[in-house]
């Protein structure tokens, strides 16, 4: 993929503002090599996706919107202007790390689907070293954490579309991807989280937080998410409570759905959820059980 000149210039500006959040305009021109007229236009556009204020003499990026200013206890946080994928980058940083980028070139979702991760969102991978028995519950717990955090902070009635998309009024606001590396008696889980915050999703059926509540400082959301992920042990140990909460947030049960798998397409009604996260579909007098791994895509029919 070839990045456009305008995007490259924006990333250049962001990289300088990540080093220091306040610059004199003349100094920033010297450091970036971008002309005064073009810099002014780029800053105007960036201020639509970030909490930035600027005038003829200076530019300030609100520290509450810069992830690298967060210092979460017990975690190592890495913040980049651009990455291929946070999932791939996270594998080089080890457990109890958080990798965040302002733009992803090769953002990916479940089953290798592409994800548009543009400027102003939260694109992060959280790495945890956890017991093997947690494996089936991590996608469920991550979905609950993201939905609950969004609702707690912004009162937007976020729901879960099975298995782990986060939607508001049917439009996708966040996605989650869980991958892992196995070791004896444990594994490192890489929990990828993409949240449309102040970005322009540019994808049909997607919505951003700013469309609902205006521009928001991302660090408040990040800090709350990190705090909840820090308590992952308590969350998965209370399995019955976790499954119950997941069902309460689930937007899928009782709806007509189309399930796509490698074996074909099934239409039916999402009837129930198993404790391992598998969904039960009633179709032509049969009850069919699907787990998230085998389902390529689930769509609502109504």
C-alpha positions as CSV (number, residue, x, y, z in Angstrom):
1,X,0.0,0.0,0.0
2,X,1.3,3.5,-0.9
3,X,0.6,6.3,1.6
4,X,-0.6,9.6,0.1
5,X,1.6,12.7,0.5
6,X,-1.0,14.4,2.7
7,X,-1.1,11.5,5.1
8,X,2.7,11.2,5.2
9,X,2.9,14.9,6.1
10,X,0.3,14.5,8.8
11,X,2.2,11.6,10.3
12,X,5.4,13.7,10.2
13,X,3.6,16.4,12.1
14,X,2.2,13.9,14.7
15,X,5.7,12.4,15.2
16,X,7.0,15.8,16.1
17,X,4.1,16.5,18.4
18,X,4.6,13.2,20.1
19,X,8.1,14.3,21.0
20,X,6.9,17.6,22.4
21,X,3.2,18.6,22.5
22,X,3.8,22.3,22.0
23,X,5.7,24.0,19.2
24,X,6.2,27.4,17.7
25,X,4.9,27.3,14.1
26,X,8.2,28.6,12.7
27,X,10.1,25.9,14.6
28,X,7.7,23.2,13.4
29,X,8.2,24.4,9.8
30,X,11.9,24.0,10.2
31,X,11.6,20.5,11.8
32,X,9.2,19.2,9.2
33,X,10.1,21.1,6.0
34,X,6.4,21.8,5.4
35,X,5.6,25.2,4.1
36,X,3.6,27.6,6.2
37,X,0.5,27.6,4.0
38,X,0.4,23.8,3.7
39,X,1.1,23.3,7.4
40,X,-1.8,25.6,8.3
41,X,-4.1,23.5,6.1
42,X,-2.9,20.2,7.6
43,X,-3.3,21.5,11.2
44,X,-6.8,22.5,10.4
45,X,-7.6,19.0,9.2
46,X,-5.8,17.3,12.2
47,X,-7.8,19.4,14.6
48,X,-10.9,17.7,13.4
49,X,-9.5,14.3,14.6
50,X,-7.3,15.4,17.6
51,X,-7.6,17.8,20.5
52,X,-5.3,20.4,19.1
53,X,-5.3,24.2,19.2
54,X,-3.2,26.4,17.0
55,X,-2.8,29.9,15.8
56,X,-0.4,31.8,13.6
57,X,2.4,31.4,16.2
58,X,2.0,28.0,18.0
59,X,0.4,24.6,18.0
60,X,-0.6,22.6,21.1
61,X,-1.7,19.0,21.3
62,X,-3.6,18.4,24.5
63,X,-1.6,15.8,26.5
64,X,-4.8,14.1,27.5
65,X,-5.1,13.0,23.9
66,X,-1.6,11.7,23.6
67,X,-1.3,8.0,24.6
68,X,2.4,8.1,25.4
69,X,1.7,10.5,28.3
70,X,0.0,7.6,30.1
71,X,2.1,5.7,32.5
72,X,0.0,2.8,33.6
73,X,1.4,0.9,36.6
74,X,2.7,-2.5,35.8
75,X,2.5,-2.0,32.0
76,X,5.0,-1.0,29.3
77,X,3.3,1.3,26.8
78,X,4.7,1.9,23.3
79,X,3.3,4.7,21.2
80,X,4.1,5.0,17.5
81,X,3.0,7.4,14.7
82,X,2.5,4.5,12.2
83,X,2.9,0.7,12.2
84,X,2.0,-2.1,9.9
85,X,-0.1,-3.9,12.6
86,X,-0.1,-3.5,16.4
87,X,-0.7,-7.3,16.6
88,X,2.5,-8.0,14.8
89,X,4.5,-5.3,16.6
90,X,3.3,-6.5,20.0
91,X,4.9,-9.9,19.6
92,X,8.3,-8.2,19.9
93,X,7.5,-6.5,23.2
94,X,6.5,-9.4,25.4
95,X,3.7,-9.7,28.0
96,X,2.2,-6.8,30.0
97,X,2.8,-4.4,27.2
98,X,0.5,-2.1,25.3
99,X,1.3,-1.1,21.7
100,X,-0.5,1.8,20.2
101,X,-0.3,3.5,16.8
102,X,-1.9,6.6,15.3
103,X,-2.2,4.9,11.9
104,X,-2.0,1.2,10.8
105,X,-1.0,0.2,7.3
106,X,-2.0,-3.4,7.6
107,X,-4.8,-3.4,10.3
108,X,-6.6,-6.7,10.4
109,X,-9.7,-8.2,11.9
110,X,-11.0,-11.7,12.3
111,X,-10.0,-14.2,9.6
112,X,-7.6,-11.7,8.0
113,X,-10.2,-9.1,7.1
114,X,-8.8,-5.6,6.7
115,X,-9.7,-2.8,9.1
116,X,-9.5,0.9,8.4
117,X,-7.3,2.3,11.2
118,X,-7.0,6.0,10.4
119,X,-6.0,9.1,12.3
120,X,-7.8,9.9,15.6
121,X,-8.9,6.4,16.7
122,X,-7.5,4.0,19.2
123,X,-5.5,1.2,17.6
124,X,-3.9,-0.9,20.3
125,X,-2.8,-4.4,21.2
126,X,-2.7,-5.4,24.8
127,X,-0.4,-8.4,25.7
128,X,-1.2,-10.6,28.7
129,X,0.5,-13.8,30.0
130,X,-2.4,-15.9,31.3
131,X,-3.2,-19.5,32.2
132,X,-4.3,-21.8,29.4
133,X,-7.8,-22.4,30.8
134,X,-8.6,-18.7,30.3
135,X,-8.4,-19.1,26.5
136,X,-12.1,-19.5,25.6
137,X,-13.1,-16.6,27.9
138,X,-10.7,-13.9,26.7
139,X,-12.6,-12.8,23.6
140,X,-15.8,-12.7,25.8
141,X,-14.1,-10.8,28.6
142,X,-12.5,-8.3,26.1
143,X,-15.8,-7.6,24.5
144,X,-17.5,-7.0,27.8
145,X,-14.7,-4.7,29.0
146,X,-14.8,-2.5,25.8
147,X,-18.6,-2.2,25.8
148,X,-18.9,-1.6,29.5
149,X,-16.1,1.0,29.4
150,X,-17.8,2.9,26.5
151,X,-21.1,2.9,28.3
152,X,-19.7,3.9,31.6
153,X,-17.8,6.9,30.3
154,X,-20.1,8.1,27.5
155,X,-23.6,6.6,28.1
156,X,-23.9,5.6,24.4
157,X,-25.7,2.2,24.8
158,X,-22.9,0.1,23.2
159,X,-23.8,-3.5,22.5
160,X,-21.9,-6.6,21.4
161,X,-22.6,-8.1,18.0
162,X,-21.5,-11.8,18.3
163,X,-18.8,-12.7,18.6
164,X,-16.9,-9.5,19.5
165,X,-17.9,-6.4,17.5
166,X,-19.1,-3.4,19.5
167,X,-22.0,-1.6,17.9
168,X,-24.1,1.4,18.7
169,X,-27.6,1.4,17.1
170,X,-26.4,-1.3,14.7
171,X,-23.3,0.6,13.6
172,X,-19.8,-0.7,14.4
173,X,-17.8,1.5,16.8
174,X,-15.1,-1.0,17.8
175,X,-13.6,-4.4,16.9
176,X,-11.6,-7.0,18.9
177,X,-9.1,-9.6,17.7
178,X,-7.6,-12.1,20.1
179,X,-4.5,-14.1,19.0
180,X,-2.1,-16.1,21.2
181,X,1.3,-17.9,21.5
182,X,1.2,-21.0,23.5
183,X,3.7,-22.1,26.2
184,X,3.7,-24.9,28.7
185,X,0.8,-24.3,31.1
186,X,0.2,-20.7,29.9
187,X,0.1,-18.5,26.8
188,X,0.6,-14.9,25.8
189,X,-2.6,-13.4,24.5
190,X,-2.5,-10.5,22.1
191,X,-5.8,-8.6,22.4
192,X,-6.1,-6.2,19.5
193,X,-8.6,-3.4,20.0
194,X,-9.7,-0.9,17.4
195,X,-12.1,1.9,18.5
196,X,-13.4,4.7,16.3
197,X,-13.0,7.7,18.6
198,X,-12.2,10.9,16.9
199,X,-11.4,9.5,13.5
200,X,-13.6,9.4,10.3
201,X,-14.4,5.7,9.9
202,X,-15.0,6.0,6.1
203,X,-16.6,2.6,6.1
204,X,-20.3,1.9,5.5
205,X,-22.0,0.7,8.7
206,X,-19.4,2.2,11.0
207,X,-19.6,5.1,13.5
208,X,-17.2,7.1,15.6
209,X,-17.5,8.2,19.2
210,X,-17.2,11.8,18.0
211,X,-20.3,11.4,15.9
212,X,-22.2,10.6,19.2
213,X,-20.6,12.8,21.8
214,X,-18.1,15.1,20.1
215,X,-14.3,15.0,20.2
216,X,-13.0,13.4,23.4
217,X,-9.5,13.0,24.9
218,X,-8.5,9.4,24.2
219,X,-6.4,8.9,27.4
220,X,-9.5,8.8,29.6
221,X,-10.8,5.9,27.5
222,X,-7.4,4.2,27.3
223,X,-6.8,4.5,31.0
224,X,-10.2,3.0,31.9
225,X,-9.6,0.1,29.5
226,X,-6.2,-0.6,30.8
227,X,-7.5,-0.6,34.4
228,X,-10.2,-3.1,33.5
229,X,-7.7,-5.4,31.6
230,X,-5.5,-5.2,34.7
231,X,-8.2,-7.1,36.6
232,X,-8.7,-9.8,33.9
233,X,-8.0,-12.5,36.5
234,X,-10.9,-11.5,38.6
235,X,-13.2,-11.1,35.5
236,X,-12.6,-14.6,34.1
237,X,-12.6,-16.3,37.5
238,X,-16.2,-15.2,37.9
239,X,-17.2,-17.1,34.8
240,X,-21.0,-17.3,35.5
241,X,-21.1,-13.5,36.1
242,X,-19.0,-12.9,32.9
243,X,-21.3,-15.0,30.7
244,X,-24.4,-13.4,32.1
245,X,-23.0,-9.9,31.5
246,X,-21.9,-10.9,28.0
247,X,-25.5,-12.0,27.2
248,X,-26.9,-8.8,28.6
249,X,-24.7,-6.8,26.2
250,X,-25.3,-9.2,23.3
251,X,-27.3,-7.6,20.5
252,X,-27.6,-10.8,18.5
253,X,-29.9,-13.2,20.4
254,X,-33.4,-13.4,19.0
255,X,-32.5,-11.9,15.7
256,X,-32.6,-13.4,12.2
257,X,-29.0,-14.0,11.1
258,X,-27.0,-15.2,8.1
259,X,-23.9,-17.3,9.2
260,X,-21.1,-17.7,6.7
261,X,-18.6,-20.6,7.2
262,X,-16.2,-22.5,5.1
263,X,-18.8,-25.2,4.7
264,X,-21.5,-22.8,3.4
265,X,-24.2,-20.3,4.5
266,X,-26.8,-20.9,7.1
267,X,-29.9,-18.7,7.8
268,X,-31.8,-18.9,11.1
269,X,-32.5,-17.3,14.4
270,X,-29.8,-16.7,17.0
271,X,-31.4,-18.6,19.8
272,X,-28.9,-19.0,22.7
273,X,-25.3,-18.7,23.8
274,X,-23.2,-21.6,25.2
275,X,-20.8,-21.0,28.1
276,X,-17.8,-21.3,25.8
277,X,-19.1,-18.4,23.6
278,X,-20.5,-20.6,20.9
279,X,-23.8,-19.4,19.5
280,X,-26.9,-21.6,18.9
281,X,-28.8,-21.0,15.6
282,X,-32.3,-22.4,15.1
283,X,-32.5,-23.3,11.4
284,X,-35.2,-25.4,9.7
285,X,-36.1,-27.3,12.8
286,X,-32.5,-27.9,13.8
287,X,-30.3,-26.4,16.5
288,X,-26.8,-25.7,15.1
289,X,-23.9,-24.6,17.2
290,X,-21.2,-22.4,15.9
291,X,-18.0,-21.2,17.6
292,X,-16.2,-18.0,16.7
293,X,-13.3,-19.8,15.0
294,X,-15.4,-21.5,12.4
295,X,-17.7,-18.6,11.6
296,X,-16.3,-16.3,8.9
297,X,-19.0,-13.8,9.2
298,X,-22.4,-13.3,10.9
299,X,-24.8,-10.8,9.4
300,X,-28.2,-9.7,10.5
301,X,-31.0,-10.5,8.1
302,X,-33.6,-8.0,9.5
